[in-house]
Amino acid sequence: MLSKSQIKLIKSLSQKKFRNKHQLFVVEGIKGIQEFLNSDFELVSLYSANSEFDVSDKFLEIIDEKELNKISFLKTPQKALAVFKILENICPEINDLTLILDGVRDPGNLGTIIRLCDWFGIENLICSLDTVDCYNPKVVQASMGSLARVKIFYKALEHFLNENPEIPVFGALLDGKNIYSEKLPQKAFIVMGNEANGISEEIKNLISQKITIPQFGKRRETESLNVATATSIVLSEFRRSSVIEK
């Protein structure tokens, strides 16, 4: 049976300040939990309505659905919930295509972008300090397990880019050059901006090449694409270009 202290701790992890304090986060759902169990993340505790997980009994606690409802962050709780330690990532040397997010605030967008990084083989995702926390429960859920494989770093972007002057910086902007006609390198930074305001002025000044996804609709009344949708197109085009070069 769950104790009051267990419930209090788990529920507190919905807030960033408590995730930072305890260095813990929550994963819900059998598939998602299994992804993290197969990764470098360290399991702290696992609460499940069944015992189908291959983990030590010291981590596993069998609870009923009523108890699961008390700790779940979902409207319709899944069959299991786990608490993992936040992984300490040391920013690596950049040797490949790297995605940078400047002020992305929506958890669903970040979760989707993490999945896109996983799909397109982007190992490192650099986020501005005001980008939504990747361990936010909604981000974890939307990433569908990909958070277990993509390394995410929060940096002061202006300082980070100035530390890597040899790497070209591509920014997705409405006044950029047509991405379909540009030569795209295999090693570069790609900057995607905030949902409402795009890339900040400070970071715009550090962009070496502006690119855009051309609009083909005749009426052209759509102002912009959702940042996750735009990211999928941009990453696809960069990867397509690298395949052609080979």
Protein Blocks (a to p, Z undefined) as FASTA:
>chain_A
ZZfklmmmmmmmmpmklmmmnopacdedjklmmmmmmmmbdcfbdcdfbfkbccdfklpc
cddfklmmmmpcbfbdcfbdcddddddddddddfbdcdddehiabfklmmmmmmmmmmno
pabdcddfkbccfklmklmmmnnommmmmccddddfklmmmmmmmbccddddfklccfkl
pccdfbdcdddddfklopafklmmmpcbdcddddfbfnlpafbdcfklmmmmmmmmmmmm
mmmmZZ
